[in-house]
């Protein structure tokens, strides 16, 4: 599983559609109403963001990260990966079946 965030809903949708369309992720959840407080260039900032939860395989990290970097507008986009310790077997298989594919015909 991976996460990223963006301040623009349209960009969040574009990243999600490209990741799924390119076969790099089985599913991307976009969480709205996220408030991020962070330090950037010496200033404390507080902004609304959209968080993307990306269901993918660990082996797809480099491709997913490259797609996020290609499309993202932030100077330093959040790109984090987390290992799933356990999950429902059929759901994990669905992720494997759908995140291990090449690009679809309609990205």
Buried (B, 14 or more C-beta within 10 A) or exposed (E): BBBBBBBBEEBBBBBBBBBBBBBBBBBBEBEEEEEEEEEEEEEEEEEEBBBBBBBBBEEBBEBBBEBBEEBBEBEEBBBEBEEEEEEEEEEBEBBEEBBBEEEEEEE
